[in-house]
Amino acid sequence: EKVKFTRPLKGTVKEAFSRTGSHPYIEVTAPSLTQVSAILDGIIVSADWNEVEGCTLKMQHEGDLTSFYRHAGRLLKSVGERVKAGTPIAVVGETGELSQAHILLELRYKNQSIDPALYIQF
């Protein structure tokens, strides 16, 4: 509760977090090429692409927190890089299976999904 999160991007929450079902993240729409920043200090532990989620980045943070950024247009950081909160790590785009430019942001504490909107204002 004492963790201070940085807003990853300025955008509109199109779809809210849902603990039930298959939506353990929030969907934030923003124009293509909008920078996406790290929400906390951390290390990049995964940076890849697949047909469903497009460009995806995973960061490990202190205190058993993990953040995921899916459907980025382009990744700006690589596995193993340490980044500070607020550092640009990706840009919004239209990769994977989607209909408009957006980022899916998932936050996990001890591998359990939690609602990022409880800690971050968009």
Secondary structure, 3 states (H helix, E strand, C coil): CCCCCCCCCCCEEEECCECCCCECCEEEECCCCCEEECCCCEEEEEEEEECCCEEEEEEEECCCEEEEEEEEEEECCCCCCEECCCCEEEEECCCCCCCCCEEEEEEEECCEEECHHHCCCC
